[in-house]
Amino acid sequence: MNTTPWTPVAMLLALLGTAPVLAADAPRAEQGRPGKGLSEIPDPELNLMRGRYTVNGTSVAWFGVTMVSQWQAGNQSAQSALTLGMDFSHGTQAPKVSFTPSVTVTAADAPLPVTPGRSVDSSGLQNVAGLTQSVQVAGDNNVASNSTQLNVREGSAPPASDPAGVQPAVVQQAGVQQASAQQGGVSAVAQQDGSSASVKLDIQGVGQVQQWIRNGSVGQSIAISSDGQAVRNRMQIDLVRQTLASSGSLNQNVAQAMNLVRGVGIGPGQ
């Protein structure tokens, strides 16, 4: 079964702390006090029991991410942005995916600064898992910022937005949807391939700005090797949860699960 469209959601849920966590050892009952004869439940058993008794749970109804990367130096500017939405509210295995990119480059014909002897290297960030924010600067009078916001709420999927007049020409090749703009030494790219999404700005001789979300990693990176640059990364992640209604079959499954582990951890004489 192809689970590619689910990958960003699975990765996000892992970042939110749903990875397995073993329970801490419980203190033994003291001699002569109520509860004598009880024995500890081993951590592996506790780990297997987590979540078995949840009757009313929640499911992901909608997952969305917005990324905006901006660069400006004098009259020159570039922006790469995208919105990616995954609608799970239809009850099908594969979500309904929407992708809206936006890329602009202005006044790119102006000469870019020449700063020989300066360099930054951010290639190692590709090996970092989890949430990454990086700012590398080799210059003076620069302004750079990374900001990430996570919104989790209960409710229903938001209405689909109309991309008319906003979305540029999108090229799709080998499963990759991409929008790009390039003038002179400045380029802007926004793309998604079903398992990852990213925006990127390249300014020749000045630096690189990028954001990404992929399996096991969410990141923002700014690398500047010039003077007087203003760079901003902004990311917003939205997760809408929907309460699952209780049903007779679900209650029956809970009762069966309780019977399966009845008596686990009870010592002799109990």
C-alpha positions in Angstrom: 0.0 0.0 0.0 1.4 3.4 -0.9 1.5 5.6 2.2 3.5 8.5 0.7 0.7 11.1 1.2 0.6 10.3 4.9 4.3 10.8 5.5 4.2 14.5 6.6 1.4 13.8 9.0 3.1 10.8 10.5 6.3 12.8 10.9 4.4 15.7 12.5 2.7 13.4 15.0 6.1 12.0 15.9 7.3 15.5 16.6 4.3 16.2 18.8 5.4 13.4 21.1 3.5 10.3 20.1 6.7 8.3 19.9 6.7 5.3 22.3 7.6 6.4 25.9 8.3 3.7 28.5 6.6 4.2 31.9 8.8 4.9 34.9 9.2 2.2 37.6 6.5 2.4 40.2 7.5 2.1 43.9 6.8 -1.2 45.5 4.1 -1.3 48.2 5.5 -0.9 51.7 5.3 -3.9 54.1 2.2 -3.8 56.3 0.3 -1.3 54.2 -2.7 -1.9 51.9 -1.7 -3.4 48.6 0.8 -5.9 50.0 1.2 -8.6 47.4 0.9 -6.4 44.4 3.8 -6.6 41.9 5.1 -4.1 39.4 3.9 -4.3 35.8 7.1 -4.4 33.7 7.7 -1.4 31.4 7.3 -3.5 28.2 3.8 -4.6 29.3 2.8 -1.1 30.1 4.0 0.0 26.7 1.8 -2.6 25.0 -1.2 -1.5 27.1 -1.1 2.2 26.2 -4.3 3.4 24.5 -6.3 0.1 24.8 -9.0 1.7 26.8 -9.7 4.8 24.7 -13.4 4.8 23.8 -13.7 8.3 22.4 -10.6 9.3 20.4 -9.6 11.8 17.8 -8.5 11.5 14.2 -6.7 14.0 11.9 -9.3 15.8 9.8 -7.0 18.2 8.1 -3.2 18.9 8.0 -1.8 22.1 6.4 1.5 23.9 6.2 2.3 27.4 4.9 5.9 28.5 4.1 7.1 31.9 3.1 10.7 32.8 2.5 11.6 36.4 1.7 14.9 38.2 0.7 15.4 41.9 0.1 18.5 44.1 -0.5 17.7 47.7 -1.6 15.2 47.5 -4.6 15.9 43.8 -5.2 13.7 41.2 -3.7 12.6 37.6 -4.0 9.9 35.5 -2.4 9.1 31.8 -2.5 5.9 30.5 -0.8 3.5 27.6 -0.7 0.5 26.3 1.0 0.0 22.5 1.3 -3.3 21.0 2.6 -4.3 17.4 3.3 -8.0 16.8 3.8 -8.7 13.5 5.6 -12.3 14.2 6.4 -13.7 12.2 3.4 -13.1 8.9 5.1 -10.8 7.5 2.4 -7.3 6.1 2.9 -5.7 8.7 0.7 -6.2 12.3 1.7 -7.3 15.0 -0.8 -4.1 17.1 -1.3 -4.0 20.7 -2.4 -0.8 22.6 -3.4 -0.6 26.3 -4.1 2.9 27.8 -4.8 3.8 31.4 -5.3 7.2 32.7 -6.5 8.4 36.2 -7.4 11.7 37.9 -8.3 11.9 41.7 -8.7 14.6 44.1 -9.9 16.9 41.1 -10.5 18.8 43.0 -13.2 20.5 45.2 -10.6 24.1 44.2 -9.8 24.5 41.7 -6.9 27.2 42.5 -4.4 30.6 40.9 -4.8 32.1 39.7 -1.5 35.2 37.5 -2.2 36.7 35.4 0.5 33.4 34.8 2.4 31.6 31.5 2.6 29.1 29.6 4.7 28.4 25.8 4.6 25.0 24.5 5.7 25.2 21.1 4.0 25.2 19.3 7.4 21.7 20.3 8.1 20.5 17.7 5.7 21.4 15.1 8.3 19.5 16.6 11.2 16.2 15.1 12.3 13.4 16.8 14.2 13.0 20.6 14.1 15.9 22.7 12.8 16.4 26.4 12.6 19.7 27.8 11.4 21.1 31.3 10.7 24.7 31.6 9.3 26.0 35.0 8.5 29.4 36.2 7.1 28.8 39.9 6.8 27.6 43.1 8.4 24.3 45.0 8.8 22.2 41.9 8.0 18.8 41.1 9.4 17.6 37.5 9.5 14.8 35.7 11.3 13.2 32.2 11.5 9.7 31.7 12.9 7.6 28.6 13.2 4.1 28.4 14.5 2.1 25.2 15.3 -1.7 25.4 15.6 -3.7 22.4 16.9 -7.4 22.7 17.2 -10.6 20.6 17.2 -13.1 21.0 14.4 -13.6 20.3 10.7 -11.5 20.8 7.7 -11.3 24.4 6.5 -13.0 25.2 3.1 -10.8 24.8 0.1 -9.3 28.1 -1.0 -9.6 29.3 -4.6 -6.1 29.6 -6.1 -7.3 31.5 -9.2 -5.0 34.4 -9.9 -2.5 33.3 -7.3 -1.0 30.1 -8.4 1.7 30.4 -11.1 2.4 27.8 -13.8 3.1 24.5 -12.0 5.4 22.0 -13.7 4.8 18.3 -12.8 7.5 15.8 -13.6 8.3 12.4 -12.1 5.7 13.1 -9.3 7.2 16.5 -8.4 5.0 19.6 -8.6 7.2 22.7 -8.9 6.9 26.4 -9.5 10.0 28.5 -10.1 11.1 32.0 -11.2 14.6 33.1 -12.1 16.1 36.4 -13.2 19.8 37.2 -13.3 21.5 35.5 -10.4 18.3 35.2 -8.3 16.0 32.2 -8.3 12.9 31.1 -6.3 11.5 27.6 -6.2 8.5 26.1 -4.4 7.8 22.4 -4.8 6.2 19.2 -3.3 6.6 15.6 -4.2 4.0 13.8 -2.1 6.4 13.0 0.8 8.0 16.4 1.2 7.5 20.1 0.5 10.0 22.9 0.4 10.7 26.5 -0.7 14.1 27.9 -1.6 15.7 31.1 -2.6 19.2 31.3 -4.2 21.0 34.6 -4.6 24.3 34.2 -6.4 27.2 35.4 -4.4 24.9 36.4 -1.5 23.4 33.3 0.0 20.6 30.8 0.2 17.3 30.7 2.1 15.2 27.6 2.4 12.4 25.8 4.4 11.3 22.2 4.3 9.1 19.6 5.8 9.8 15.9 5.1 9.8 12.5 6.8 11.3 13.1 10.3 12.4 16.7 9.7 11.1 20.2 9.7 13.6 23.0 9.1 14.4 26.6 8.3 17.8 27.7 7.1 19.4 31.1 6.3 22.9 31.4 4.9 24.2 34.9 4.1 27.7 35.9 2.9 27.2 39.6 2.1 26.3 42.9 3.8 22.9 44.7 4.1 20.6 41.8 3.5 17.2 41.3 5.0 15.9 37.7 5.1 12.9 36.2 6.7 11.6 32.6 7.0 8.0 32.0 8.3 6.3 28.6 8.7 2.8 27.8 10.0 1.6 24.3 10.6 -2.1 23.6 11.2 -3.5 20.3 12.5 -7.3 20.0 12.8 -8.5 17.1 14.9 -12.0 15.5 14.7 -13.6 13.6 17.6 -14.6 10.1 16.8 -18.1 9.1 17.8 -18.4 6.2 20.2 -20.1 3.1 18.7 -21.3 -0.3 20.0 -18.6 -2.2 18.1 -15.9 0.1 19.5 -17.2 -0.5 23.1 -17.2 -4.2 22.4 -13.5 -4.1 21.3 -12.6 -2.2 24.5 -14.3 -4.8 26.6 -12.4 -7.6 24.8 -9.1 -5.8 25.3 -9.8 -5.4 29.0 -10.5 -9.1 29.3 -7.3 -10.0 27.5 -5.1 -8.2 30.1 -7.2 -8.9 33.2 -5.0 -9.9 36.0 -1.7 -8.7 34.5 0.7 -7.7 37.2 -1.2 -9.1 40.1 1.0 -11.2 42.4 0.1 -14.4 44.3 -2.8 -14.2 46.8 -4.6 -11.5 44.8 
